[in-house]
Each structure stands twice: as structure tokens, then as C-alpha cells.
């Protein structure tokens, strides 16, 4: 698929989120979208997925089967996990039992009868991944898919992405936790200053790292440390 002279802004007088974007996304490739928070990464992913129409330009050759996992899965829905995924499978006419298959593969089969509103962030993330993956997408868009996942699922997801790409799926990922940077042959796009740039192998990709020092009570330390590690942050505890 190809983006030709694509530009996007939310309203007519708003500043452009990005302009003059022309690029190709080949079948069987993995592309990582980088950039600081608020640069427009999620907006670009939605335009690629077809969830937002560009204000200028056009997207050509988008595959018919598109899977999209948002950064935050919308849990404010009156369904159990099983009912929601079953409904999505029926809409997409997915054969077999994809709910059980992906629940087992992503390790949330014990949550199938839990209401969406009662899920933790990591569990909701798994449901979002399952609905994106179940229809064998030709184009897969993942917006910060590793945030909140347990260590086992977070470690297994890059290999799954590689397998999908090897089978011909075009995969586009926003990943500030750098879980896919070790995958071979990953293309990279940087969103900054209302532009989208394809990075070459010799382009520096290291973003500024900031160390924050936070004081919490002793009984909160374990849970906060676990949550930060699950979200992909490096945590150093300084004992007093």
C-alpha cells in the first residue's frame, strides 16, 4: 500500500499533525513508528488503518483485511470478554473458534467470562490484540501493544509479529518500549515537526531518556514497581 502526499489535521484551522507524507508499506514488512508523545504517531496509524481520512492526499492499495489494536482498548462496553470477541468474530465471519484460540495463545482464557469494565490494563490490551489478530489480517496496526502486558506475553509478541510478517502481513507498530528493536529488517518512520521521515540504518534513533525520582510509602512500593516494570520502564530502587 502507498500513502501519496497525505496530510492530516483535525479541523480546518488546526495546525497540521503531518503534511506531504508519501511512502510505501510493502507486504511482509514490519515498520516501527517512532516519535515523542504528542507528535502524531497514533494519528498516523489511524490514517494507515483507514480509521481517519486524510485531509489532503490519498491512501492506495490498503488490504481488505485490516487488524487494529488501539493504545487503550475501550473497556466501557457492557459485554464479557467472550461475548465481545464472539461478536467481533461473527461480524468478520471468522471460521472456527478464534476466541478460544487467541485466548489460549495470549494467556487470558481464564478471563473469558469477566466483564470488559473489570479488566486490568494489561488484560484489556490482550483483548484488543485478540480482536485485531483473529481475522488473519493482511494489514496489522498495533499502537503501543506492549504496554501493561505480563512479561511472558510481552516476550512472545515480537516472535508473533515476525511470523505474521513472514506469512505476508504488513505490520505497522508504535512501540516506545523498544520491544521490537531487535527484530531483523525493521523499517522505521519518525513523526516529528508535522512530517514523517523514513529512517535509514545510519540515522540515530536514540531518544532522550529522563530519570524521575519518586517517593512512595513502603506499602505502595511493590505494586507501583510491578506496574512500572509491566509498562516497560526500567526501575531502580534506592533503599534508605
Secondary structure, DSSP 8 states (H G I E B T S, - for coil): -EEEEEEE-SSTTS--SEEEEEEE--TT-EEEEE--TTSSHHHHHHHHHTSS--SEEEEE---S-EEEE-SS----SS-BHHHHHHHHHHHTT--S-HHHHHHHHTT-GGGTTSBGGG--HHHHHHHHHHHHHTT--SEEEEESTTTT--HHHHHHHHHHHHHHHHTT-EEEEE-TT-SSTTSTT-EEEEEETTEEEEE-TTS--------------HHHHHHHHHHHHHTT--------
